[in-house]
Amino acid sequence: MNLVASIYIKDNKTVNIKSGDFRTLKVYPESPIDLLSKFESAGIKNVYVVDLGSAKMHEKNNFNLLEMMSEFSKTNINYSGGMRNSEQVSNAFINGAKKVTLGSMPVYDKHLFLSCLTTWGYKKIVLAVDILNKSLRINGWKYQTKIDPINHIKYFYKKGLKNIKVTDISKDGTMGGPPFPLYRKIIKKFPNINLTTGGGIRSIKDLIKLKDIGVHNAIFGRAFYEGKITLDEITNFLKK
């Protein structure tokens, strides 16, 4: 299982929020570039960068910071946040993203999302499945839909989708434990899909359990920033 470090960015700073609620915004002292260096030294090869300003505040994508991060590190960056058209997706790749994660576009314009899959390749585009109260939530987690997550995945899976990132919003940034039953259900229904999980990680034990149930990629964030997971633990985990 790949460990994926999350870095939420806002105004060129490293931040975090709980369950998508901006009232819980916390700014961390280390810059995104410094964190990239630390994660890379620990053996992390993939990071998930969430452009919080563009995702939730309709600000312009911070492609300048993305470019700097990609130039200062060999880590593979999966970039997400506020991309609604093909030009924004293209700019993300131009500025150093290795993957792009899209959540709202697939709901608003299925054909455009499918076009992105064929244009940039099925390995580079990730479908974000952000869930609250058993339904999809989009627009930076601000808008609750009535869309069933499993049916949503199934539609694109039949079209050749390879990568999904699943987040239980109620767990994100809470260190309340991952939704293991949800992940088991998805792995069983879509055995050939590359699953990335996000939200709820409390300790290295959660990462071990995710690996045991067959998760391919696990995103961790707040647990590291709050000292519940150390760089040494990450390094040791990756060596096993």
MDAnalysis code that builds the backbone (N, CA, C; Angstrom):
import MDAnalysis as mda
import numpy as np

u = mda.Universe.empty(720, n_residues=240, atom_resindex=np.repeat(np.arange(240), 3), trajectory=True)
u.add_TopologyAttr("name", ["N", "CA", "C"] * 240)
u.add_TopologyAttr("resid", np.arange(1, 241))
u.add_TopologyAttr("resname", ["MET", "ASN", "LEU", "VAL", "ALA", "SER", "ILE", "TYR", "ILE", "LYS", "ASP", "ASN", "LYS", "THR", "VAL", "ASN", "ILE", "LYS", "SER", "GLY", "ASP", "PHE", "ARG", "THR", "LEU", "LYS", "VAL", "TYR", "PRO", "GLU", "SER", "PRO", "ILE", "ASP", "LEU", "LEU", "SER", "LYS", "PHE", "GLU", "SER", "ALA", "GLY", "ILE", "LYS", "ASN", "VAL", "TYR", "VAL", "VAL", "ASP", "LEU", "GLY", "SER", "ALA", "LYS", "MET", "HIS", "GLU", "LYS", "ASN", "ASN", "PHE", "ASN", "LEU", "LEU", "GLU", "MET", "MET", "SER", "GLU", "PHE", "SER", "LYS", "THR", "ASN", "ILE", "ASN", "TYR", "SER", "GLY", "GLY", "MET", "ARG", "ASN", "SER", "GLU", "GLN", "VAL", "SER", "ASN", "ALA", "PHE", "ILE", "ASN", "GLY", "ALA", "LYS", "LYS", "VAL", "THR", "LEU", "GLY", "SER", "MET", "PRO", "VAL", "TYR", "ASP", "LYS", "HIS", "LEU", "PHE", "LEU", "SER", "CYS", "LEU", "THR", "THR", "TRP", "GLY", "TYR", "LYS", "LYS", "ILE", "VAL", "LEU", "ALA", "VAL", "ASP", "ILE", "LEU", "ASN", "LYS", "SER", "LEU", "ARG", "ILE", "ASN", "GLY", "TRP", "LYS", "TYR", "GLN", "THR", "LYS", "ILE", "ASP", "PRO", "ILE", "ASN", "HIS", "ILE", "LYS", "TYR", "PHE", "TYR", "LYS", "LYS", "GLY", "LEU", "LYS", "ASN", "ILE", "LYS", "VAL", "THR", "ASP", "ILE", "SER", "LYS", "ASP", "GLY", "THR", "MET", "GLY", "GLY", "PRO", "PRO", "PHE", "PRO", "LEU", "TYR", "ARG", "LYS", "ILE", "ILE", "LYS", "LYS", "PHE", "PRO", "ASN", "ILE", "ASN", "LEU", "THR", "THR", "GLY", "GLY", "GLY", "ILE", "ARG", "SER", "ILE", "LYS", "ASP", "LEU", "ILE", "LYS", "LEU", "LYS", "ASP", "ILE", "GLY", "VAL", "HIS", "ASN", "ALA", "ILE", "PHE", "GLY", "ARG", "ALA", "PHE", "TYR", "GLU", "GLY", "LYS", "ILE", "THR", "LEU", "ASP", "GLU", "ILE", "THR", "ASN", "PHE", "LEU", "LYS", "LYS"])
u.atoms.positions = np.array([
    [0.831, -1.201, 0.000],
    [0.000, 0.000, 0.000],
    [0.865, 1.250, 0.000],
    [0.523, 2.197, -0.846],
    [1.228, 3.464, -0.886],
    [0.700, 4.407, 0.193],
    [1.605, 5.066, 0.884],
    [1.208, 6.122, 1.805],
    [1.247, 7.447, 1.050],
    [0.179, 8.221, 1.191],
    [0.053, 9.496, 0.499],
    [-0.108, 10.600, 1.543],
    [0.836, 11.517, 1.566],
    [0.764, 12.627, 2.523],
    [-0.113, 13.733, 1.959],
    [-1.026, 14.247, 2.760],
    [-1.878, 15.341, 2.282],
    [-1.318, 16.686, 2.731],
    [-1.372, 17.646, 1.823],
    [-0.986, 19.016, 2.131],
    [-2.105, 19.929, 1.638],
    [-2.833, 20.506, 2.571],
    [-3.874, 21.478, 2.224],
    [-3.224, 22.853, 2.170],
    [-3.495, 23.589, 1.077],
    [-2.865, 24.899, 0.922],
    [-3.908, 26.008, 0.844],
    [-3.562, 27.145, 1.431],
    [-4.400, 28.354, 1.362],
    [-3.485, 29.551, 1.577],
    [-3.485, 30.485, 0.622],
    [-2.627, 31.672, 0.710],
    [-1.156, 31.290, 0.893],
    [-0.717, 30.266, 0.165],
    [0.676, 29.775, 0.186],
    [1.088, 29.149, 1.517],
    [0.131, 28.875, 2.372],
    [0.423, 28.285, 3.679],
    [-0.157, 26.881, 3.777],
    [0.396, 26.113, 4.719],
    [-0.132, 24.790, 5.008],
    [-1.248, 24.924, 6.027],
    [-2.415, 24.385, 5.711],
    [-3.566, 24.519, 6.605],
    [-4.276, 23.179, 6.759],
    [-5.278, 23.155, 7.622],
    [-6.129, 21.982, 7.761],
    [-7.479, 22.422, 8.281],
    [-8.519, 21.687, 7.910],
    [-9.850, 21.931, 8.445],
    [-10.501, 20.600, 8.779],
    [-11.515, 20.615, 9.629],
    [-12.249, 19.407, 9.999],
    [-13.534, 19.322, 9.194],
    [-13.717, 18.203, 8.525],
    [-14.960, 17.905, 7.808],
    [-15.390, 19.018, 6.861],
    [-14.410, 19.709, 6.284],
    [-14.707, 20.745, 5.308],
    [-15.211, 22.054, 5.885],
    [-15.152, 22.210, 7.199],
    [-15.687, 23.398, 7.870],
    [-14.590, 24.447, 8.036],
    [-14.719, 25.567, 7.317],
    [-13.693, 26.610, 7.347],
    [-13.556, 27.262, 8.720],
    [-14.567, 27.130, 9.572],
    [-14.485, 27.700, 10.922],
    [-13.440, 26.986, 11.767],
    [-13.026, 25.802, 11.325],
    [-12.022, 25.028, 12.062],
    [-10.630, 25.188, 11.458],
    [-10.476, 26.141, 10.545],
    [-9.202, 26.320, 9.836],
    [-8.040, 26.488, 10.813],
    [-7.000, 25.705, 10.575],
    [-5.786, 25.786, 11.382],
    [-4.594, 25.946, 10.452],
    [-3.735, 26.915, 10.743],
    [-2.542, 27.152, 9.944],
    [-1.335, 26.531, 10.634],
    [-0.543, 25.764, 9.876],
    [0.646, 25.131, 10.423],
    [1.890, 25.941, 10.051],
    [2.917, 25.907, 10.896],
    [4.081, 26.776, 10.682],
    [4.955, 26.397, 9.490],
    [4.992, 25.118, 9.143],
    [5.880, 24.692, 8.060],
    [5.249, 24.956, 6.693],
    [6.056, 25.415, 5.766],
    [5.557, 25.716, 4.427],
    [5.304, 24.413, 3.667],
    [4.458, 24.460, 2.642],
    [4.222, 23.263, 1.824],
    [5.505, 22.690, 1.234],
    [6.433, 23.553, 0.842],
    [7.687, 23.084, 0.242],
    [8.565, 22.393, 1.292],
    [8.640, 22.943, 2.500],
    [9.401, 22.308, 3.578],
    [8.814, 20.934, 3.919],
    [7.497, 20.856, 3.929],
    [6.847, 19.582, 4.233],
    [7.132, 18.547, 3.149],
    [7.095, 18.973, 1.908],
    [7.426, 18.065, 0.807],
    [8.804, 17.447, 1.006],
    [9.752, 18.274, 1.395],
    [11.122, 17.804, 1.626],
    [11.162, 16.770, 2.745],
    [10.422, 17.035, 3.824],
    [10.375, 16.090, 4.945],
    [9.760, 14.761, 4.533],
    [8.639, 14.841, 3.833],
    [7.967, 13.617, 3.413],
    [8.839, 12.805, 2.457],
    [9.506, 13.504, 1.550],
    [10.372, 12.828, 0.590],
    [11.524, 12.126, 1.307],
    [12.088, 12.770, 2.321],
    [13.193, 12.186, 3.092],
    [12.740, 10.937, 3.849],
    [11.456, 10.916, 4.229],
    [10.916, 9.770, 4.962],
    [10.571, 8.604, 4.046],
    [10.611, 8.833, 2.732],
    [10.322, 7.772, 1.777],
    [8.985, 7.887, 1.072],
    [8.247, 8.955, 1.376],
    [6.962, 9.174, 0.716],
    [7.186, 9.563, -0.744],
    [6.470, 8.902, -1.635],
    [6.631, 9.176, -3.059],
    [5.439, 9.908, -3.669],
    [4.335, 9.995, -2.901],
    [3.127, 10.619, -3.420],
    [2.515, 11.559, -2.391],
    [2.092, 12.738, -2.844],
    [1.397, 13.679, -1.970],
    [0.091, 14.103, -2.634],
    [-0.879, 14.396, -1.794],
    [-2.181, 14.866, -2.259],
    [-2.315, 16.321, -1.842],
    [-2.309, 17.208, -2.817],
    [-2.349, 18.646, -2.557],
    [-3.762, 19.165, -2.819],
    [-4.381, 19.696, -1.778],
    [-5.727, 20.260, -1.899],
    [-5.625, 21.780, -1.874],
    [-6.009, 22.389, -2.987],
    [-6.011, 23.847, -3.092],
    [-7.315, 24.352, -2.469],
    [-7.261, 24.616, -1.184],
    [-8.475, 24.904, -0.420],
    [-9.140, 26.205, -0.860],
    [-8.340, 27.186, -1.233],
    [-8.895, 28.460, -1.671],
    [-9.758, 28.321, -2.905],
    [-9.268, 27.565, -3.888],
    [-10.026, 27.388, -5.131],
    [-11.187, 26.418, -4.945],
    [-11.015, 25.439, -4.053],
    [-12.058, 24.438, -3.843],
    [-13.278, 25.020, -3.141],
    [-13.033, 25.866, -2.123],
    [-14.135, 26.310, -1.284],
    [-14.454, 27.803, -1.392],
    [-13.496, 28.594, -1.872],
    [-13.692, 30.047, -1.881],
    [-13.744, 30.632, -3.298],
    [-13.728, 29.755, -4.308],
    [-13.775, 30.174, -5.712],
    [-12.625, 31.114, -6.071],
    [-11.494, 30.957, -5.385],
    [-10.303, 31.719, -5.743],
    [-9.628, 31.057, -6.941],
    [-8.722, 31.784, -7.583],
    [-7.966, 31.205, -8.691],
    [-7.073, 30.086, -8.161],
    [-6.898, 29.070, -8.988],
    [-6.000, 27.979, -8.602],
    [-4.597, 28.507, -8.367],
    [-3.964, 28.031, -7.310],
    [-2.617, 28.479, -6.970],
    [-1.588, 27.643, -7.731],
    [-1.578, 27.833, -9.044],
    [-0.665, 27.053, -9.879],
    [0.789, 27.488, -9.687],
    [1.005, 28.713, -9.212],
    [2.377, 29.155, -8.945],
    [3.009, 28.318, -7.837],
    [2.236, 28.097, -6.767],
    [2.746, 27.269, -5.673],
    [2.896, 25.817, -6.127],
    [1.952, 25.342, -6.900],
    [2.049, 23.981, -7.428],
    [3.334, 23.808, -8.223],
    [3.645, 24.773, -9.061],
    [4.865, 24.710, -9.865],
    [6.110, 24.688, -8.983],
    [6.136, 25.544, -7.957],
    [7.277, 25.578, -7.041],
    [7.432, 24.246, -6.318],
    [6.321, 23.683, -5.868],
    [6.370, 22.402, -5.156],
    [6.906, 21.301, -6.060],
    [6.488, 21.295, -7.297],
    [6.941, 20.253, -8.220],
    [8.419, 20.411, -8.563],
    [8.902, 21.657, -8.582],
    [10.310, 21.897, -8.907],
    [11.244, 21.572, -7.744],
    [10.745, 21.708, -6.507],
    [11.583, 21.477, -5.336],
    [11.568, 20.026, -4.864],
    [10.778, 19.190, -5.514],
    [10.668, 17.812, -5.044],
    [10.421, 16.865, -6.210],
    [10.874, 15.627, -6.032],
    [10.600, 14.583, -7.013],
    [9.321, 13.821, -6.675],
    [8.670, 14.222, -5.596],
    [7.442, 13.563, -5.169],
    [6.338, 13.763, -6.203],
    [5.550, 12.727, -6.426],
    [4.428, 12.810, -7.360],
    [3.270, 13.552, -6.707],
    [2.810, 14.620, -7.343],
    [1.750, 15.439, -6.775],
    [0.413, 15.130, -7.442],
    [-0.566, 14.787, -6.609],
    [-1.951, 14.649, -7.044],
    [-2.661, 15.931, -6.608],
    [-3.060, 16.745, -7.572],
    [-3.598, 18.080, -7.276],
    [-5.117, 18.092, -7.382],
    [-5.757, 18.768, -6.418],
    [-7.214, 18.827, -6.389],
    [-7.681, 20.201, -5.925],
    [-8.861, 20.589, -6.397],
    [-9.462, 21.824, -5.893],
    [-9.960, 22.787, -6.949],
    [-11.282, 22.892, -7.110],
    [-11.893, 23.952, -7.883],
    [-11.721, 23.911, -9.382],
    [-11.352, 22.768, -9.932],
    [-11.177, 22.692, -11.382],
    [-12.490, 22.294, -12.048],
    [-12.997, 23.189, -12.899],
    [-14.309, 22.981, -13.509],
    [-14.247, 22.845, -15.028],
    [-13.077, 23.099, -15.615],
    [-12.972, 23.011, -17.073],
    [-11.631, 22.395, -17.473],
    [-11.520, 22.059, -18.754],
    [-10.334, 21.363, -19.244],
    [-9.090, 22.243, -19.205],
    [-9.267, 23.562, -19.334],
    [-8.119, 24.466, -19.279],
    [-7.452, 24.420, -17.905],
    [-8.260, 24.399, -16.845],
    [-7.701, 24.320, -15.494],
    [-6.981, 22.995, -15.277],
    [-7.563, 21.915, -15.781],
    [-6.917, 20.603, -15.668],
    [-5.588, 20.614, -16.408],
    [-5.587, 21.165, -17.609],
    [-4.361, 21.258, -18.402],
    [-3.294, 22.058, -17.669],
    [-3.687, 23.181, -17.079],
    [-2.731, 24.023, -16.349],
    [-2.150, 23.304, -15.130],
    [-2.954, 22.471, -14.503],
    [-2.444, 21.703, -13.364],
    [-1.315, 20.775, -13.812],
    [-1.514, 20.097, -14.927],
    [-0.469, 19.211, -15.436],
    [0.752, 20.005, -15.916],
    [0.515, 21.119, -16.577],
    [1.619, 21.965, -17.057],
    [2.493, 22.429, -15.899],
    [1.851, 22.695, -14.756],
    [2.580, 23.216, -13.595],
    [3.064, 22.138, -12.632],
    [3.071, 20.900, -13.081],
    [3.775, 19.876, -12.327],
    [2.965, 18.759, -11.702],
    [1.645, 18.812, -11.781],
    [0.845, 17.720, -11.224],
    [1.055, 16.449, -12.032],
    [1.148, 15.320, -11.333],
    [1.242, 14.016, -12.002],
    [-0.133, 13.373, -12.137],
    [-1.021, 13.737, -11.201],
    [-2.420, 13.313, -11.261],
    [-3.294, 14.512, -10.908],
    [-4.542, 14.460, -11.354],
    [-5.514, 15.491, -11.009],
    [-6.780, 14.789, -10.514],
    [-7.297, 15.272, -9.392],
    [-8.504, 14.698, -8.813],
    [-9.674, 15.659, -9.006],
    [-10.779, 15.121, -9.530],
    [-11.949, 15.931, -9.858],
    [-13.195, 15.366, -9.188],
    [-13.952, 16.241, -8.527],
    [-15.150, 15.789, -7.838],
    [-16.433, 16.420, -8.351],
    [-16.415, 17.729, -8.586],
    [-17.627, 18.431, -9.033],
    [-17.869, 18.272, -10.530],
    [-16.794, 18.365, -11.326],
    [-16.934, 18.244, -12.774],
    [-17.678, 16.974, -13.195],
    [-17.366, 15.794, -12.622],
    [-18.064, 14.580, -13.048],
    [-19.568, 14.627, -12.790],
    [-20.001, 15.445, -11.839],
    [-21.429, 15.576, -11.550],
    [-22.086, 16.561, -12.505],
    [-21.446, 17.698, -12.702],
    [-22.015, 18.746, -13.556],
    [-21.921, 18.423, -15.042],
    [-20.831, 17.761, -15.440],
    [-20.609, 17.512, -16.863],
    [-19.883, 16.177, -17.046],
    [-20.663, 15.113, -17.118],
    [-20.094, 13.769, -17.269],
    [-19.242, 13.656, -18.528],
    [-19.715, 14.265, -19.619],
    [-19.002, 14.149, -20.894],
    [-17.638, 14.853, -20.835],
    [-17.595, 15.984, -20.145],
    [-16.316, 16.683, -19.997],
    [-15.340, 15.856, -19.168],
    [-15.832, 15.230, -18.113],
    [-14.968, 14.382, -17.286],
    [-14.449, 13.191, -18.094],
    [-15.323, 12.572, -18.870],
    [-14.891, 11.455, -19.712],
    [-13.875, 11.919, -20.748],
    [-14.050, 13.144, -21.233],
    [-13.074, 13.719, -22.170],
    [-11.719, 13.892, -21.501],
    [-11.733, 14.311, -20.234],
    [-10.474, 14.440, -19.481],
    [-9.787, 13.086, -19.342],
    [-10.571, 12.046, -19.110],
    [-10.013, 10.697, -18.978],
    [-9.284, 10.270, -20.249],
    [-9.890, 10.562, -21.394],
    [-9.277, 10.142, -22.651],
    [-8.156, 11.083, -23.091],
    [-8.283, 12.358, -22.755],
    [-7.264, 13.333, -23.160],
    [-5.957, 13.138, -22.418],
    [-6.034, 13.011, -21.080],
    [-4.811, 12.934, -20.274],
    [-4.492, 11.517, -19.814],
    [-5.385, 10.588, -20.055],
    [-5.104, 9.201, -19.724],
    [-5.795, 8.759, -18.448],
    [-6.246, 7.526, -18.458],
    [-7.009, 6.988, -17.342],
    [-6.181, 6.852, -16.064],
    [-4.863, 6.824, -16.204],
    [-3.999, 6.707, -15.028],
    [-3.759, 8.050, -14.342],
    [-4.067, 9.150, -15.021],
    [-3.745, 10.479, -14.491],
    [-4.941, 11.219, -13.897],
    [-6.144, 10.751, -14.191],
    [-7.350, 11.418, -13.708],
    [-8.003, 10.565, -12.617],
    [-8.341, 11.213, -11.502],
    [-8.921, 10.523, -10.354],
    [-10.317, 11.074, -10.087],
    [-11.278, 10.192, -9.884],
    [-12.634, 10.597, -9.513],
    [-12.712, 10.736, -8.000],
    [-13.040, 11.941, -7.529],
    [-13.234, 12.155, -6.096],
    [-14.664, 11.788, -5.713],
    [-14.783, 10.892, -4.756],
    [-16.091, 10.472, -4.256],
    [-16.174, 10.915, -2.795],
    [-16.743, 12.085, -2.586],
    [-16.800, 12.688, -1.251],
    [-18.204, 12.491, -0.686],
    [-18.282, 11.788, 0.428],
    [-19.569, 11.286, 0.920],
    [-19.943, 11.894, 2.268],
    [-21.203, 12.302, 2.376],
    [-21.774, 12.720, 3.652],
    [-23.222, 12.256, 3.680],
    [-23.591, 11.595, 4.759],
    [-24.957, 11.054, 4.890],
    [-25.337, 10.156, 3.715],
    [-24.374, 9.345, 3.303],
    [-24.562, 8.326, 2.270],
    [-24.819, 8.891, 0.873],
    [-24.575, 10.200, 0.677],
    [-24.735, 10.813, -0.636],
    [-23.508, 11.627, -1.001],
    [-23.349, 11.885, -2.292],
    [-22.227, 12.700, -2.757],
    [-22.386, 14.144, -2.318],
    [-21.263, 14.754, -1.977],
    [-21.243, 16.191, -1.717],
    [-20.180, 16.798, -2.640],
    [-20.505, 17.947, -3.230],
    [-19.612, 18.563, -4.218],
    [-19.412, 20.047, -3.907],
    [-18.749, 20.755, -4.827],
    [-18.470, 22.187, -4.667],
    [-17.712, 22.478, -3.377],
    [-16.563, 21.819, -3.232],
    [-15.786, 22.008, -2.013],
    [-16.523, 21.516, -0.783],
    [-17.345, 20.469, -0.997],
    [-18.126, 19.827, 0.066],
    [-19.256, 20.715, 0.595],
    [-19.601, 21.751, -0.144],
    [-20.628, 22.680, 0.331],
    [-22.037, 22.294, -0.102],
    [-22.148, 21.498, -1.190],
    [-23.462, 21.189, -1.739],
    [-23.758, 19.697, -1.644],
    [-24.840, 19.366, -0.952],
    [-25.249, 17.979, -0.788],
    [-26.139, 17.560, -1.954],
    [-25.765, 16.491, -2.636],
    [-26.580, 15.965, -3.728],
    [-27.413, 14.786, -3.214],
    [-28.189, 14.219, -4.112],
    [-28.944, 13.005, -3.798],
    [-28.359, 11.815, -4.550],
    [-27.138, 11.976, -5.013],
    [-26.490, 10.949, -5.830],
    [-25.905, 9.850, -4.946],
    [-26.225, 8.607, -5.276],
    [-25.671, 7.459, -4.561],
    [-24.211, 7.253, -4.981],
    [-23.276, 7.229, -4.031],
    [-21.850, 7.113, -4.374],
    [-21.497, 5.855, -5.174],
    [-22.109, 4.733, -4.811],
    [-21.799, 3.476, -5.497],
    [-22.249, 3.536, -6.952],
    [-23.451, 4.065, -7.188],
    [-23.936, 4.200, -8.565],
    [-23.073, 5.173, -9.362],
    [-22.598, 6.211, -8.683],
    [-21.734, 7.209, -9.322],
    [-20.430, 6.560, -9.789],
    [-19.819, 5.775, -8.916],
    [-18.590, 5.064, -9.281],
    [-18.869, 4.085, -10.425],
    [-19.976, 3.355, -10.302],
    [-20.323, 2.324, -11.275],
    [-20.445, 2.886, -12.691],
    [-21.054, 4.068, -12.804],
    [-21.244, 4.687, -14.119],
    [-19.902, 4.891, -14.829],
    [-18.944, 5.477, -14.121],
    [-17.651, 5.768, -14.735],
    [-16.764, 4.520, -14.810],
    [-16.948, 3.590, -13.888],
    [-16.204, 2.328, -13.895],
    [-16.481, 1.574, -15.195],
    [-17.737, 1.596, -15.625],
    [-18.110, 0.926, -16.870],
    [-17.517, 1.623, -18.096],
    [-17.144, 2.907, -17.912],
    [-16.543, 3.680, -18.997],
    [-15.016, 3.572, -19.005],
    [-14.471, 2.796, -18.059],
    [-13.027, 2.575, -18.037],
    [-12.270, 3.279, -16.923],
    [-12.986, 3.908, -15.997],
    [-12.345, 4.612, -14.879],
    [-11.384, 3.692, -14.124],
    [-10.200, 4.203, -13.796],
    [-9.180, 3.407, -13.108],
    [-8.935, 3.858, -11.663],
    [-9.095, 5.162, -11.402],
    [-8.697, 5.710, -10.095],
    [-9.849, 6.430, -9.406],
    [-10.054, 6.109, -8.121],
    [-11.015, 6.852, -7.310],
    [-10.388, 7.219, -5.973],
    [-10.809, 8.355, -5.444],
    [-10.438, 8.742, -4.077],
    [-11.729, 8.879, -3.287],
    [-11.854, 8.103, -2.240],
    [-13.081, 8.091, -1.447],
    [-12.832, 8.722, -0.080],
    [-13.662, 9.703, 0.253],
    [-13.548, 10.389, 1.540],
    [-14.908, 10.423, 2.221],
    [-14.960, 9.946, 3.455],
    [-16.124, 10.155, 4.315],
    [-15.911, 11.518, 4.978],
    [-16.663, 12.515, 4.541],
    [-16.441, 13.888, 4.991],
    [-16.556, 14.025, 6.507],
    [-17.433, 13.249, 7.103],
    [-17.611, 13.328, 8.558],
    [-16.360, 12.893, 9.306],
    [-15.479, 12.161, 8.620],
    [-14.246, 11.665, 9.239],
    [-13.042, 12.553, 8.951],
    [-13.108, 13.335, 7.872],
    [-11.940, 14.065, 7.399],
    [-11.437, 15.083, 8.421],
    [-10.158, 14.976, 8.754],
    [-9.540, 15.916, 9.681],
    [-9.947, 15.743, 11.126],
    [-10.636, 14.653, 11.442],
    [-11.141, 14.466, 12.812],
    [-10.304, 13.503, 13.637],
    [-9.512, 12.676, 12.956],
    [-8.783, 11.579, 13.624],
    [-9.760, 10.701, 14.405],
    [-10.934, 10.473, 13.797],
    [-11.963, 9.664, 14.441],
    [-12.008, 8.233, 13.961],
    [-11.043, 7.855, 13.124],
    [-11.004, 6.501, 12.589],
    [-11.605, 6.424, 11.196],
    [-10.985, 5.678, 10.298],
    [-11.494, 5.544, 8.924],
    [-12.790, 4.731, 8.880],
    [-13.605, 4.931, 7.826],
    [-14.828, 4.136, 7.655],
    [-14.513, 2.799, 6.970],
    [-13.960, 1.866, 7.718],
    [-13.503, 0.596, 7.145],
    [-14.605, -0.159, 6.394],
    [-15.850, -0.237, 6.936],
    [-16.904, -0.965, 6.201],
    [-17.181, -0.385, 4.818],
    [-17.122, 0.928, 4.687],
    [-17.328, 1.574, 3.388],
    [-16.256, 1.146, 2.398],
    [-15.016, 1.133, 2.845],
    [-13.918, 0.750, 1.955],
    [-14.014, -0.712, 1.550],
    [-14.391, -1.566, 2.494],
    [-14.557, -2.991, 2.160],
    [-15.625, -3.172, 1.084],
    [-16.719, -2.431, 1.226],
    [-17.827, -2.513, 0.262],
    [-17.368, -2.114, -1.139],
    [-16.605, -1.035, -1.219],
    [-16.138, -0.542, -2.525],
    [-15.137, -1.502, -3.146],
    [-14.225, -2.025, -2.339],
    [-13.230, -2.987, -2.843],
    [-13.914, -4.239, -3.381],
    [-14.966, -4.673, -2.698],
    [-15.697, -5.868, -3.129],
    [-16.433, -5.624, -4.442],
    [-17.054, -4.455, -4.587],
    [-17.848, -4.148, -5.776],
    [-16.982, -3.785, -6.985],
    [-15.830, -3.179, -6.719],
    [-14.961, -2.717, -7.817],
    [-13.531, -3.223, -7.585],
    [-13.321, -4.529, -7.727],
    [-12.025, -5.129, -7.380],
    [-10.854, -4.655, -8.233],
    [-11.130, -4.149, -9.421],
    [-10.041, -3.756, -10.317],
    [-9.733, -2.263, -10.293],
    [-10.382, -1.529, -9.404],
    [-10.163, -0.092, -9.367],
    [-9.054, 0.256, -8.377],
    [-8.321, 1.313, -8.670],
    [-7.230, 1.771, -7.802],
    [-7.812, 2.739, -6.768],
    [-7.988, 2.240, -5.553],
    [-8.663, 2.997, -4.503],
    [-7.682, 3.778, -3.638],
    [-7.971, 5.075, -3.494],
    [-7.265, 5.924, -2.544],
    [-8.258, 6.352, -1.466],
    [-7.873, 6.199, -0.211],
    [-8.769, 6.548, 0.891],
    [-8.280, 7.798, 1.602],
    [-9.226, 8.565, 2.144],
    [-8.848, 9.777, 2.865],
    [-9.757, 10.037, 4.043],
    [-9.160, 10.458, 5.151],
    [-9.955, 10.884, 6.296],
    [-9.985, 9.912, 7.460],
    [-9.797, 10.443, 8.664],
    [-10.014, 9.677, 9.886],
    [-8.818, 8.986, 10.487],
    [-7.668, 8.998, 9.804],
    [-6.490, 8.280, 10.303],
    [-6.105, 8.800, 11.686],
    [-5.948, 7.865, 12.642],
    [-5.586, 8.221, 14.019],
    [-4.143, 7.878, 14.352],
    [-3.663, 6.787, 13.775],
    [-2.329, 6.301, 14.114],
    [-1.858, 5.353, 13.026],
    [-0.641, 4.857, 13.200],
    [-0.084, 3.919, 12.233],
    [-0.897, 2.622, 12.189],
    [-1.598, 2.303, 13.287],
    [-2.431, 1.089, 13.332],
    [-3.546, 1.141, 12.296],
    [-4.120, 2.325, 12.094],
    [-5.163, 2.474, 11.070],
    [-4.602, 2.207, 9.690],
    [-3.385, 2.647, 9.446],
    [-2.753, 2.416, 8.142],
    [-2.507, 0.928, 7.914],
    [-2.104, 0.236, 8.966],
    [-1.882, -1.208, 8.864],
    [-3.188, -1.927, 8.539],
    [-4.282, -1.503, 9.181],
    [-5.586, -2.129, 8.934],
    [-6.067, -1.855, 7.518],
    [-5.848, -0.631, 7.026],
    [-6.229, -0.307, 5.653],
    [-5.475, -1.186, 4.660],
    [-4.210, -1.403, 4.932],
    [-3.406, -2.278, 4.082],
    [-3.954, -3.698, 4.105],
    [-4.345, -4.156, 5.293],
    [-4.841, -5.526, 5.449],
    [-6.154, -5.768, 4.699],
    [-7.001, -4.722, 4.576],
    [-8.284, -4.931, 3.897],
    [-8.181, -4.716, 2.382],
    [-6.984, -4.331, 1.910],
    [-6.759, -4.256, 0.478],
    [-6.777, -2.878, -0.148],
    [-6.662, -1.837, 0.684],
    [-6.603, -0.471, 0.152],
    [-5.278, -0.266, -0.577],
    [-5.315, 0.385, -1.733],
    [-4.107, 0.580, -2.535],
    [-3.295, 1.796, -2.096],
    [-3.994, 2.879, -1.755],
    [-3.328, 4.135, -1.387],
    [-4.090, 4.775, -0.231],
    [-3.391, 5.148, 0.820],
    [-4.038, 5.753, 1.986],
    [-3.461, 7.140, 2.243],
    [-4.350, 8.135, 2.286],
    [-3.934, 9.503, 2.567],
    [-3.940, 9.737, 4.075],
    [-2.860, 10.307, 4.566],
    [-2.818, 10.716, 5.978],
    [-2.477, 12.203, 6.031],
    [-2.924, 12.862, 7.078],
    [-2.668, 14.301, 7.182],
    [-2.617, 14.784, 8.612],
    [-3.786, 15.063, 9.173],
    [-3.842, 15.682, 10.488],
    [-3.123, 14.865, 11.568],
    [-3.198, 13.533, 11.463],
    [-2.527, 12.694, 12.454],
    [-1.030, 12.977, 12.501],
    [-0.451, 13.265, 11.341],
    [0.962, 13.633, 11.302],
    [1.168, 15.034, 11.863],
    [0.357, 15.967, 11.418],
    [0.530, 17.362, 11.850],
    [0.319, 17.532, 13.360],
    [-0.489, 16.650, 13.942],
    [-0.751, 16.727, 15.380],
    [0.141, 15.791, 16.190],
    [1.108, 15.159, 15.531],
    [2.089, 14.340, 16.246],
    [1.661, 12.937, 16.579],
    [0.557, 12.467, 15.996],
    [0.083, 11.102, 16.277],
    [0.790, 10.062, 15.410],
    [1.340, 10.518, 14.292],
    [2.165, 9.682, 13.431],
    [3.473, 10.421, 13.197],
    [4.591, 9.726, 13.374],
    [5.894, 10.370, 13.215],
    [6.535, 9.979, 11.884],
    [7.538, 10.750, 11.497],
    [8.269, 10.436, 10.271],
    [8.971, 9.082, 10.383],
    [9.480, 8.766, 11.576],
    [10.137, 7.468, 11.779],
    [9.144, 6.321, 11.580],
    [7.922, 6.491, 12.080],
    [6.902, 5.453, 11.895],
    [6.558, 5.284, 10.422],
    [6.490, 6.393, 9.711],
    [6.212, 6.337, 8.281],
    [7.312, 5.580, 7.544],
    [8.562, 5.910, 7.854],
    [9.694, 5.250, 7.222],
    [9.685, 3.748, 7.496],
    [9.437, 3.380, 8.749],
    [9.402, 1.960, 9.124],
    [8.261, 1.229, 8.428],
    [7.108, 1.872, 8.314],
    [5.971, 1.275, 7.651],
    [6.289, 0.992, 6.188],
    [6.934, 1.949, 5.539],
    [7.245, 1.810, 4.119],
    [8.300, 0.738, 3.859],
    [9.102, 0.412, 4.862],
    [10.136, -0.600, 4.690],
    [9.598, -2.019, 4.796],
    [8.381, -2.157, 5.382],
    [7.831, -3.505, 5.594],
    [7.304, -4.093, 4.289],
])
